[in-house]
Amino acid sequence: MDSTSGRDGERSKRRLLAAATAEFAAHGIAGARVDRISAAAQVNKAQMYAWFGSKDGLFDAVFATHLHRIVDDVRFTAHDLPGYAVGLYDSYLTDPELVRLASWKRLERTPTGALLAAHPELTSEKVDAIAQAQAEGHIAVGLRPDDVYALVIALAGAWSPASATFTASTHDSAADHARRRSALRDVVQRALGPVRR
C-alpha cells in the first residue's frame, strides 16, 4: 500500500469516528444506525466492519478516542474545587457530546459501579490530589476523596445534557449562566470546603 492510500485510509477512519461520535451521542449504542454513520462518513459499511468488527466495536473505539477528553477536558485543581465545577459547567455547554457519550455508556454498558473502572489511572491522580488537599486542610475531612470527586462531578452536572431537571444551552442568557455558575461555586465551597470554626 502506498503512502497516499494510507493517508486516505486514515482520513476515512477519522471521518468515520467523527460521524460515529455524533450518532452515538445522539442515539446511544442501541439506537445508533450503521447506515447513517456510513453515509455521513462516506465510508462503506464493509470497510467499517473491517476496521472495528461491529457497531459495539465502533462505539468502543469512539469512547476510547474521547476518553481522555471526557476526564481531562477541564483543568483540575484540588485546591479550587468550586472553580473546577464551574469549568465543568462551561465544558458541558461547549462540548455536550462528551457528556452524552459517557451517559450512554453508563446506561447501556456500566449500570453500576465506577464508569471508568477499567481505567482507574484516569481518575486516581485527581483522587490523590483531593486526599492531599484534605490533609492540608483545604477540603472538608471525613469524606472519602473519591466521594468528594463524585460529588463535584454530580453538582457540576446539575444543568448538563445528562440532567434530570434542566439542561442548559448556549442560547440561555448570560445572566442565567452567571447565576448558575455563582450558585455552583457557592454550593461546592460550602459543601466541600474546610469547616471554619
N, CA, C and O of each residue as an XYZ file, in Angstrom:
788
protein
N       0.852     -1.192      0.000
C       0.000      0.000      0.000
C       0.886      1.240      0.000
O       1.787      1.347      0.832
N       0.644      2.202     -0.939
C       1.466      3.400     -0.970
C       0.998      4.388      0.098
O      -0.056      4.217      0.710
N       1.814      5.431      0.305
C       1.518      6.383      1.389
C       0.237      7.161      1.134
O      -0.436      7.566      2.082
N      -0.116      7.379     -0.143
C      -1.370      8.084     -0.453
C      -2.563      7.265      0.007
O      -3.498      7.801      0.602
N      -2.532      5.950     -0.272
C      -3.614      5.067      0.165
C      -3.703      5.047      1.684
O      -4.798      5.043      2.246
N      -2.558      5.033      2.342
C      -2.542      5.039      3.802
C      -3.155      6.308      4.367
O      -3.919      6.261      5.330
N      -2.810      7.470      3.752
C      -3.376      8.753      4.216
C      -4.870      8.794      3.969
O      -5.626      9.283      4.808
N      -5.310      8.275      2.803
C      -6.744      8.243      2.502
C      -7.480      7.370      3.515
O      -8.567      7.718      3.977
N      -6.871      6.225      3.858
C      -7.484      5.344      4.849
C      -7.601      6.005      6.208
O      -8.618      5.868      6.888
N      -6.555      6.724      6.606
C      -6.597      7.419      7.899
C      -7.643      8.530      7.900
O      -8.342      8.728      8.894
N      -7.750      9.252      6.791
C      -8.779     10.299      6.693
C     -10.174      9.685      6.762
O     -11.063     10.215      7.429
N     -10.357      8.566      6.070
C     -11.653      7.879      6.098
C     -11.980      7.405      7.512
O     -13.122      7.509      7.959
N     -10.981      6.888      8.208
C     -11.205      6.412      9.574
C     -11.561      7.577     10.496
O     -12.428      7.437     11.358
N     -10.903      8.721     10.325
C     -11.229      9.907     11.142
C     -12.645     10.387     10.861
O     -13.377     10.754     11.781
N     -13.034     10.384      9.575
C     -14.414     10.768      9.232
C     -15.419      9.810      9.862
O     -16.464     10.220     10.367
N     -15.079      8.527      9.819
C     -15.968      7.524     10.394
C     -16.107      7.716     11.904
O     -17.215      7.631     12.434
N     -15.015      7.970     12.594
C     -15.070      8.177     14.050
C     -15.846      9.449     14.383
O     -16.585      9.483     15.367
N     -15.684     10.488     13.577
C     -16.431     11.728     13.813
C     -17.926     11.516     13.605
O     -18.741     11.977     14.404
N     -18.278     10.821     12.538
C     -19.698     10.552     12.274
C     -20.277      9.644     13.352
O     -21.413      9.835     13.785
N     -19.504      8.663     13.781
C     -19.972      7.752     14.829
C     -20.114      8.473     16.160
O     -21.035      8.183     16.923
N     -19.222      9.404     16.447
C     -19.343     10.187     17.677
C     -20.677     10.915     17.722
O     -21.393     10.865     18.723
N     -21.002     11.591     16.630
C     -22.275     12.327     16.564
C     -23.470     11.386     16.681
O     -24.436     11.690     17.380
N     -23.406     10.253     16.001
C     -24.517      9.300     16.003
C     -24.711      8.668     17.384
O     -25.836      8.604     17.879
N     -23.634      8.206     18.005
C     -23.756      7.586     19.326
C     -24.169      8.607     20.380
O     -24.951      8.288     21.276
N     -23.656      9.822     20.283
C     -24.035     10.855     21.254
C     -25.521     11.167     21.159
O     -26.169     11.416     22.175
N     -26.060     11.156     19.956
C     -27.471     11.485     19.755
C     -28.404     10.320     20.056
O     -29.504     10.533     20.564
N     -27.983      9.081     19.751
C     -28.915      7.952     19.788
C     -28.516      6.810     20.704
O     -29.290      5.870     20.883
N     -27.328      6.868     21.288
C     -26.876      5.763     22.122
C     -26.377      4.600     21.286
O     -26.328      4.665     20.057
N     -26.009      3.539     21.982
C     -25.456      2.375     21.283
C     -26.562      1.623     20.546
O     -26.443      1.333     19.356
N     -27.632      1.315     21.266
C     -28.724      0.549     20.658
C     -29.417      1.334     19.548
O     -29.814      0.756     18.537
N     -29.563      2.641     19.727
C     -30.293      3.455     18.758
C     -29.483      3.908     17.562
O     -30.047      4.326     16.551
N     -28.169      3.831     17.666
C     -27.313      4.257     16.553
C     -27.505      3.325     15.357
O     -27.748      2.130     15.524
N     -27.394      3.875     14.167
C     -27.567      3.099     12.942
C     -26.297      3.183     12.095
O     -25.835      4.270     11.749
N     -25.745      2.015     11.772
C     -24.515      1.998     10.992
C     -24.731      2.571      9.596
O     -23.799      3.122      9.010
N     -25.938      2.454      9.052
C     -26.218      3.045      7.738
C     -26.034      4.564      7.781
O     -25.439      5.150      6.875
N     -26.544      5.189      8.829
C     -26.385      6.653      8.949
C     -24.925      7.037      9.149
O     -24.441      8.011      8.573
N     -24.231      6.255      9.974
C     -22.806      6.544     10.223
C     -22.022      6.414      8.923
O     -21.225      7.288      8.581
N     -22.250      5.324      8.205
C     -21.557      5.063      6.947
C     -21.824      6.165      5.927
O     -20.903      6.638      5.262
N     -23.081      6.570      5.806
C     -23.438      7.618      4.840
C     -22.825      8.958      5.226
O     -22.304      9.671      4.368
N     -22.882      9.305      6.504
C     -22.330     10.587      6.944
C     -20.820     10.644      6.749
O     -20.270     11.694      6.414
N     -20.154      9.518      6.958
C     -18.692      9.471      6.826
C     -18.231      9.218      5.401
O     -17.053      9.388      5.086
N     -19.160      8.811      4.536
C     -18.833      8.423      3.164
C     -17.805      7.289      3.147
O     -16.842      7.281      2.380
N     -18.072      6.329      4.046
C     -17.239      5.128      4.146
C     -18.186      3.936      4.074
O     -19.199      3.912      4.774
N     -17.873      2.949      3.242
C     -18.809      1.834      3.131
C     -18.784      0.965      4.386
O     -17.790      0.896      5.109
N     -19.925      0.303      4.614
C     -20.086     -0.485      5.846
C     -19.075     -1.629      5.921
O     -18.604     -1.973      7.005
N     -18.743     -2.216      4.779
C     -17.773     -3.317      4.786
C     -16.437     -2.845      5.354
O     -15.789     -3.561      6.117
N     -16.030     -1.630      4.974
C     -14.774     -1.087      5.492
C     -14.885     -0.812      6.988
O     -13.951     -1.070      7.748
N     -16.042     -0.283      7.405
C     -16.262     -0.016      8.823
C     -16.128     -1.304      9.636
O     -15.464     -1.326     10.672
N     -16.764     -2.378      9.158
C     -16.693     -3.657      9.874
C     -15.279     -4.230      9.842
O     -14.851     -4.875     10.799
N     -14.550     -3.999      8.749
C     -13.164     -4.478      8.677
C     -12.306     -3.796      9.739
O     -11.438     -4.426     10.343
N     -12.555     -2.499      9.964
C     -11.766     -1.759     10.950
C     -12.191     -2.046     12.383
O     -11.340     -2.205     13.259
N     -13.496     -2.113     12.633
C     -13.984     -2.131     14.018
C     -14.772     -3.382     14.401
O     -15.105     -3.553     15.574
N     -15.076     -4.251     13.455
C     -15.694     -5.523     13.759
C     -17.200     -5.503     13.919
O     -17.881     -6.411     13.443
N     -17.730     -4.495     14.574
C     -19.164     -4.438     14.856
C     -19.529     -3.022     15.295
O     -18.658     -2.174     15.485
N     -20.823     -2.784     15.452
C     -21.259     -1.482     15.967
C     -20.726     -1.278     17.385
O     -20.293     -0.179     17.732
N     -20.757     -2.329     18.205
C     -20.211     -2.230     19.559
C     -18.723     -1.897     19.533
O     -18.243     -1.086     20.324
N     -18.003     -2.533     18.614
C     -16.577     -2.240     18.479
C     -16.336     -0.798     18.067
O     -15.374     -0.172     18.511
N     -17.208     -0.275     17.219
C     -17.097      1.122     16.804
C     -17.358      2.047     17.983
O     -16.648      3.038     18.157
N     -18.370      1.738     18.800
C     -18.614      2.559     19.994
C     -17.399      2.532     20.914
O     -16.989      3.572     21.431
N     -16.826      1.363     21.119
C     -15.637      1.257     21.975
C     -14.517      2.143     21.449
O     -13.830      2.807     22.225
N     -14.331      2.154     20.130
C     -13.287      2.989     19.532
C     -13.592      4.468     19.716
O     -12.693      5.257     20.008
N     -14.855      4.848     19.547
C     -15.263      6.238     19.747
C     -15.011      6.649     21.193
O     -14.430      7.702     21.457
N     -15.453      5.808     22.125
C     -15.288      6.144     23.539
C     -13.807      6.236     23.896
O     -13.399      7.151     24.611
N     -13.007      5.302     23.407
C     -11.566      5.331     23.677
C     -10.923      6.588     23.104
O     -10.026      7.169     23.714
N     -11.391      7.006     21.919
C     -10.852      8.216     21.294
C     -11.088      9.445     22.160
O     -10.245     10.339     22.234
N     -12.250      9.477     22.818
C     -12.623     10.653     23.609
C     -12.369     10.491     25.104
O     -12.652     11.404     25.880
N     -11.842      9.346     25.517
C     -11.731      9.042     26.943
C     -10.962     10.106     27.716
O     -11.428     10.574     28.755
N      -9.804     10.488     27.227
C      -9.014     11.490     27.958
C      -9.703     12.844     27.945
O      -9.610     13.588     28.921
N     -10.393     13.179     26.862
C     -11.132     14.442     26.824
C     -12.270     14.427     27.830
O     -12.535     15.440     28.477
N     -12.952     13.284     27.974
C     -14.064     13.175     28.915
C     -13.566     13.449     30.338
O     -14.237     14.116     31.127
N     -12.385     12.925     30.648
C     -11.858     13.062     32.003
C     -11.047     14.343     32.188
O     -11.082     14.952     33.257
N     -10.326     14.747     31.163
C      -9.361     15.838     31.318
C      -9.696     17.094     30.533
O      -8.835     17.957     30.363
N     -10.924     17.218     30.050
C     -11.304     18.381     29.252
C     -11.148     19.672     30.045
O     -10.877     20.727     29.472
N     -11.317     19.591     31.353
C     -11.220     20.765     32.226
C     -10.041     20.574     33.164
O      -9.874     19.512     33.764
N      -9.235     21.605     33.281
C      -8.073     21.543     34.172
C      -8.532     21.332     35.613
O      -9.391     22.058     36.113
N      -7.955     20.338     36.270
C      -8.337     20.001     37.641
C      -7.333     20.566     38.632
O      -6.124     20.396     38.474
N      -7.850     21.244     39.663
C      -7.030     21.714     40.768
C      -7.771     21.387     42.055
O      -8.850     21.924     42.303
N      -7.205     20.514     42.873
C      -7.870     20.101     44.108
C      -8.068     21.278     45.058
O      -8.980     21.263     45.884
N      -7.212     22.300     44.943
C      -7.323     23.458     45.826
C      -8.388     24.449     45.361
O      -8.634     25.454     46.028
N      -9.020     24.169     44.221
C     -10.101     25.035     43.742
C     -11.218     24.175     43.154
O     -11.487     24.230     41.955
N     -11.858     23.390     43.997
C     -12.962     22.551     43.524
C     -14.127     23.384     42.999
O     -14.755     22.977     42.022
N     -14.451     24.547     43.608
C     -15.520     25.358     43.025
C     -15.194     25.802     41.593
O     -16.063     25.780     40.722
N     -13.947     26.201     41.356
C     -13.538     26.602     40.009
C     -13.581     25.435     39.038
O     -13.943     25.604     37.874
N     -13.211     24.248     39.515
C     -13.280     23.053     38.674
C     -14.725     22.756     38.286
O     -15.009     22.440     37.130
N     -15.633     22.857     39.247
C     -17.054     22.617     38.973
C     -17.583     23.589     37.928
O     -18.323     23.194     37.027
N     -17.208     24.857     38.046
C     -17.648     25.861     37.068
C     -17.038     25.570     35.697
O     -17.701     25.735     34.673
N     -15.787     25.142     35.677
C     -15.159     24.761     34.411
C     -15.884     23.606     33.746
O     -16.038     23.583     32.525
N     -16.335     22.640     34.555
C     -17.120     21.533     34.006
C     -18.437     22.036     33.434
O     -18.844     21.626     32.347
N     -19.108     22.930     34.173
C     -20.366     23.504     33.676
C     -20.153     24.105     32.287
O     -20.939     23.861     31.372
N     -19.090     24.888     32.136
C     -18.802     25.522     30.848
C     -18.493     24.490     29.767
O     -18.918     24.646     28.622
N     -17.755     23.439     30.121
C     -17.401     22.432     29.116
C     -18.628     21.661     28.660
O     -18.697     21.238     27.506
N     -19.598     21.471     29.551
C     -20.821     20.772     29.157
C     -21.620     21.604     28.156
O     -22.350     21.057     27.330
N     -21.479     22.923     28.234
C     -22.153     23.791     27.267
C     -21.492     23.717     25.897
O     -22.172     23.660     24.872
N     -20.170     23.719     25.887
C     -19.444     23.817     24.624
C     -19.196     22.466     23.953
O     -18.987     22.406     22.741
N     -19.217     21.377     24.735
C     -18.938     20.061     24.167
C     -19.878     19.013     24.750
O     -19.434     18.085     25.426
N     -21.180     19.159     24.490
C     -22.148     18.243     25.111
C     -22.022     16.797     24.647
O     -22.500     15.894     25.334
N     -21.390     16.553     23.497
C     -21.250     15.175     23.015
C     -20.497     14.301     24.011
O     -20.807     13.119     24.160
N     -19.505     14.879     24.698
C     -18.725     14.088     25.643
C     -19.600     13.590     26.787
O     -19.489     12.436     27.201
N     -20.473     14.462     27.298
C     -21.380     14.070     28.382
C     -22.349     13.004     27.883
O     -22.632     12.034     28.586
N     -22.846     13.188     26.682
C     -23.807     12.222     26.143
C     -23.165     10.855     25.932
O     -23.790      9.834     26.218
N     -21.936     10.818     25.439
C     -21.248      9.530     25.266
C     -21.081      8.828     26.608
O     -21.338      7.630     26.725
N     -20.649      9.584     27.626
C     -20.480      8.997     28.956
C     -21.823      8.523     29.511
O     -21.891      7.483     30.166
N     -22.880      9.273     29.253
C     -24.212      8.892     29.742
C     -24.701      7.609     29.077
O     -25.247      6.733     29.747
N     -24.508      7.495     27.761
C     -24.925      6.277     27.071
C     -24.114      5.082     27.549
O     -24.655      3.986     27.703
N     -22.830      5.280     27.785
C     -22.013      4.171     28.307
C     -22.547      3.751     29.666
O     -22.624      2.558     29.961
N     -22.913      4.713     30.491
C     -23.473      4.394     31.808
C     -24.788      3.621     31.658
O     -24.986      2.601     32.316
N     -25.663      4.095     30.814
C     -26.976      3.474     30.666
C     -26.914      2.089     30.026
O     -27.618      1.172     30.450
N     -26.073      1.940     29.010
C     -26.112      0.718     28.214
C     -24.994     -0.277     28.514
O     -25.102     -1.452     28.164
N     -23.927      0.182     29.158
C     -22.800     -0.717     29.365
C     -22.423     -0.903     30.839
O     -22.060     -2.004     31.251
N     -22.509      0.169     31.632
C     -21.993      0.131     33.006
C     -23.047      0.672     33.964
O     -22.908      1.786     34.469
N     -24.098     -0.102     34.220
C     -25.205      0.428     35.019
C     -24.863      0.698     36.479
O     -25.528      1.512     37.119
N     -23.843      0.035     37.021
C     -23.453      0.270     38.413
C     -21.934      0.376     38.512
O     -21.207      0.014     37.588
N     -21.478      0.878     39.647
C     -20.038      0.979     39.893
C     -19.415      2.123     39.121
O     -20.107      2.950     38.527
N     -18.099      2.151     39.142
C     -17.347      3.227     38.503
C     -17.479      3.140     36.984
O     -17.293      2.073     36.400
N     -17.801      4.262     36.350
C     -17.938      4.295     34.897
C     -16.635      3.902     34.215
O     -16.639      3.212     33.195
N     -15.524      4.346     34.788
C     -14.218      4.098     34.171
C     -13.427      3.068     34.967
O     -12.214      3.200     35.131
N     -14.119      2.039     35.461
C     -13.460      1.022     36.291
C     -12.271      0.382     35.576
O     -11.292     -0.008     36.213
N     -12.361      0.278     34.264
C     -11.263     -0.335     33.502
C     -10.083      0.620     33.326
O      -9.025      0.222     32.838
N     -10.268      1.881     33.724
C      -9.205      2.882     33.552
C      -9.015      3.691     34.837
O      -9.171      4.912     34.817
N      -8.679      3.033     35.958
C      -8.552      3.767     37.225
C      -7.460      4.831     37.189
O      -7.497      5.794     37.955
N      -6.494      4.655     36.300
C      -5.398      5.635     36.211
C      -5.882      7.016     35.789
O      -5.209      8.014     36.047
N      -7.049      7.081     35.139
C      -7.541      8.369     34.656
C      -8.047      9.261     35.777
O      -8.034     10.485     35.644
N      -8.489      8.672     36.873
C      -9.011      9.490     37.974
C      -8.166      9.398     39.240
O      -8.341     10.202     40.155
N      -7.252      8.430     39.308
C      -6.500      8.228     40.554
C      -5.669      9.450     40.933
O      -5.524      9.753     42.117
N      -5.126     10.148     39.948
C      -4.322     11.334     40.255
C      -5.174     12.429     40.893
O      -4.727     13.117     41.810
N      -6.401     12.584     40.401
C      -7.304     13.583     40.963
C      -7.714     13.211     42.382
O      -7.747     14.063     43.271
N      -8.027     11.934     42.590
C      -8.423     11.467     43.928
C      -7.259     11.629     44.906
O      -7.464     12.033     46.051
N      -6.051     11.318     44.467
C      -4.874     11.502     45.328
C      -4.665     12.978     45.668
O      -4.301     13.312     46.795
N      -4.893     13.855     44.698
C      -4.742     15.292     44.946
C      -5.793     15.785     45.938
O      -5.508     16.654     46.762
N      -7.000     15.238     45.864
C      -8.041     15.607     46.832
C      -7.628     15.153     48.232
O      -7.772     15.909     49.192
N      -7.119     13.931     48.357
C      -6.669     13.427     49.661
C      -5.577     14.332     50.242
O      -5.576     14.632     51.436
N      -4.653     14.760     49.386
C      -3.582     15.649     49.843
C      -4.148     16.989     50.282
O      -3.729     17.529     51.306
N      -5.096     17.535     49.523
C      -5.716     18.814     49.883
C      -6.506     18.690     51.181
O      -6.560     19.637     51.966
N      -7.116     17.532     51.413
C      -7.796     17.305     52.692
C      -6.783     17.321     53.830
O      -7.018     17.937     54.870
N      -5.662     16.644     53.631
C      -4.620     16.591     54.665
C      -4.072     17.980     54.968
O      -3.647     18.253     56.090
N      -4.083     18.853     53.969
C      -3.582     20.221     54.144
C      -4.651     21.173     54.676
O      -4.367     22.341     54.942
N      -5.887     20.673     54.832
C      -6.959     21.496     55.380
C      -7.709     22.344     54.377
O      -8.425     23.265     54.770
N      -7.564     22.058     53.072
C      -8.250     22.855     52.038
C      -9.623     22.311     51.665
O     -10.460     23.030     51.119
N      -9.847     21.024     51.967
C     -11.110     20.360     51.642
C     -11.606     19.678     52.909
O     -10.812     19.200     53.720
N     -12.922     19.637     53.070
C     -13.519     19.013     54.248
C     -12.988     17.600     54.448
O     -12.872     16.827     53.497
N     -12.669     17.277     55.688
C     -12.228     15.926     56.020
C     -13.457     15.115     56.425
O     -14.551     15.658     56.576
N     -13.262     13.818     56.598
C     -14.377     12.954     56.974
C     -15.124     12.393     55.779
O     -16.059     11.610     55.942
N     -14.719     12.788     54.572
C     -15.298     12.268     53.331
C     -14.202     11.537     52.572
O     -13.051     11.973     52.556
N     -14.561     10.429     51.946
C     -13.575      9.751     51.111
C     -13.250     10.634     49.911
O     -14.145     11.256     49.340
N     -11.980     10.693     49.527
C     -11.606     11.533     48.384
C     -12.353     11.192     47.097
O     -12.701     12.088     46.329
N     -12.601      9.904     46.856
C     -13.327      9.540     45.636
C     -14.784      9.992     45.715
O     -15.397     10.289     44.689
N     -15.348     10.048     46.937
C     -16.702     10.578     47.094
C     -16.729     12.080     46.850
O     -17.677     12.600     46.262
N     -15.692     12.776     47.300
C     -15.599     14.216     47.036
C     -15.590     14.459     45.528
O     -16.310     15.325     45.030
N     -14.779     13.696     44.806
C     -14.691     13.842     43.354
C     -16.046     13.578     42.702
O     -16.468     14.326     41.821
N     -16.732     12.507     43.138
C     -18.044     12.182     42.584
C     -19.054     13.291     42.864
O     -19.874     13.610     42.004
N     -19.002     13.876     44.047
C     -19.937     14.949     44.393
C     -19.716     16.187     43.527
O     -20.678     16.812     43.080
N     -18.465     16.538     43.292
C     -18.177     17.706     42.446
C     -18.710     17.474     41.034
O     -19.335     18.359     40.450
N     -18.462     16.282     40.487
C     -18.943     15.953     39.141
C     -20.471     16.032     39.103
O     -21.044     16.580     38.161
N     -21.129     15.481     40.133
C     -22.595     15.478     40.169
C     -23.151     16.892     40.274
O     -24.112     17.236     39.586
N     -22.554     17.711     41.132
C     -23.035     19.090     41.267
C     -22.832     19.874     39.974
O     -23.704     20.638     39.558
N     -21.683     19.681     39.346
C     -21.415     20.387     38.086
C     -22.374     19.953     36.984
O     -22.647     20.714     36.056
N     -22.886     18.720     37.087
C     -23.787     18.206     36.070
C     -25.247     18.573     36.281
O     -26.122     18.072     35.575
N     -25.513     19.435     37.240
C     -26.902     19.795     37.546
C     -27.640     20.356     36.336
O     -28.853     20.181     36.224
N     -26.931     21.027     35.427
C     -27.554     21.599     34.223
C     -26.967     20.999     32.950
O     -27.083     21.595     31.879
N     -26.342     19.833     33.050
C     -25.661     19.215     31.908
C     -26.651     18.511     30.987
O     -27.836     18.427     31.310
N     -26.187     18.001     29.841
C     -27.062     17.229     28.961
C     -27.611     15.956     29.618
O     -28.566     15.363     29.117
N     -27.009     15.537     30.736
C     -27.497     14.349     31.447
C     -28.415     14.716     32.609
O     -28.833     13.835     33.361
N     -28.733     15.987     32.768
C     -29.556     16.425     33.892
C     -30.977     15.877     33.801
O     -31.566     15.808     32.723
N     -31.508     15.492     34.947
C     -32.894     15.027     35.005
C     -33.867     16.187     35.207
O     -35.082     15.995     35.157
N     -33.337     17.388     35.434
C     -34.222     18.524     35.716
C     -34.180     19.623     34.669
O     -35.228     20.067     34.201
N     -32.981     20.073     34.289
C     -32.888     21.187     33.335
C     -31.530     21.140     32.645
O     -30.494     21.114     33.308
N     -31.535     21.128     31.336
C     -30.288     21.143     30.575
C     -30.031     22.550     30.040
O     -30.843     23.108     29.302
N     -28.893     23.105     30.426
C     -28.517     24.437     29.969
C     -28.119     24.392     28.502
O     -27.776     23.341     27.961
N     -28.173     25.562     27.873
C     -27.850     25.681     26.457
C     -27.038     26.948     26.234
O     -27.118     27.897     27.015
N     -26.264     26.954     25.169
C     -25.530     28.168     24.820
C     -26.487     29.302     24.468
O     -26.076     30.462     24.425
N     -27.753     28.986     24.217
C     -28.752     30.009     23.886
C     -29.345     30.671     25.125
O     -30.040     31.680     25.005
N     -29.083     30.121     26.324
C     -29.570     30.748     27.555
C     -28.885     32.097     27.741
O     -27.807     32.339     27.198
N     -29.507     32.948     28.494
C     -28.963     34.296     28.681
C     -27.679     34.269     29.508
O     -27.447     33.357     30.302
N     -26.862     35.283     29.302
C     -25.633     35.414     30.084
C     -25.947     35.507     31.569
O     -25.190     35.001     32.398
N     -27.054     36.149     31.911
C     -27.450     36.272     33.311
C     -27.771     34.901     33.910
O     -27.427     34.627     35.060
N     -28.432     34.040     33.128
C     -28.726     32.684     33.614
C     -27.443     31.911     33.877
O     -27.306     31.257     34.911
N     -26.508     31.985     32.945
C     -25.239     31.277     33.132
C     -24.482     31.825     34.335
O     -23.921     31.055     35.115
N     -24.461     33.118     34.491
C     -23.756     33.725     35.622
C     -24.386     33.286     36.944
O     -23.676     32.994     37.906
N     -25.712     33.241     36.990
C     -26.408     32.828     38.211
C     -26.073     31.387     38.561
O     -25.802     31.077     39.721
N     -26.088     30.503     37.566
C     -25.787     29.095     37.812
C     -24.333     28.904     38.239
O     -24.049     28.149     39.169
N     -23.417     29.587     37.561
C     -22.005     29.467     37.939
C     -21.783     29.927     39.378
O     -21.054     29.289     40.137
N     -22.412     31.028     39.740
C     -22.279     31.550     41.099
C     -22.844     30.576     42.127
O     -22.233     30.337     43.169
N     -24.026     30.011     41.822
C     -24.644     29.049     42.740
C     -23.773     27.801     42.868
O     -23.591     27.277     43.967
N     -23.244     27.334     41.759
C     -22.412     26.145     41.758
C     -21.144     26.366     42.576
O     -20.767     25.535     43.402
N     -20.505     27.488     42.333
C     -19.283     27.820     43.079
C     -19.571     27.863     44.579
O     -18.815     27.317     45.383
N     -20.670     28.517     44.943
C     -21.018     28.691     46.352
C     -21.356     27.349     47.009
O     -20.899     27.072     48.118
N     -22.149     26.521     46.335
C     -22.560     25.243     46.911
C     -21.364     24.301     47.088
O     -21.241     23.647     48.123
N     -20.493     24.231     46.094
C     -19.318     23.364     46.206
C     -18.425     23.840     47.345
O     -17.914     23.028     48.116
N     -18.236     25.142     47.452
C     -17.401     25.674     48.536
C     -18.007     25.365     49.898
O     -17.306     24.916     50.805
N     -19.307     25.604     50.041
C     -19.968     25.351     51.331
C     -19.980     23.867     51.682
O     -19.761     23.491     52.834
N     -20.235     23.037     50.690
C     -20.364     21.602     50.950
C     -19.029     20.904     51.166
O     -18.924     19.996     51.990
N     -18.009     21.328     50.426
C     -16.767     20.560     50.404
C     -15.548     21.343     50.877
O     -14.458     20.786     51.012
N     -15.737     22.625     51.126
C     -14.620     23.409     51.646
C     -14.340     23.058     53.099
O     -15.132     22.357     53.730
N     -13.232     23.533     53.631
C     -12.912     23.220     55.026
C     -13.939     23.805     55.982
O     -14.510     24.863     55.719
N     -14.170     23.121     57.081
C     -15.097     23.615     58.096
C     -14.418     24.741     58.841
O     -13.343     24.561     59.414
N     -15.057     25.922     58.833
C     -14.496     27.093     59.541
C     -15.042     27.120     60.956
O     -16.246     26.964     61.160
N     -14.201     27.311     61.901
C     -14.623     27.374     63.302
C     -14.614     28.817     63.773
O     -14.939     29.092     64.928
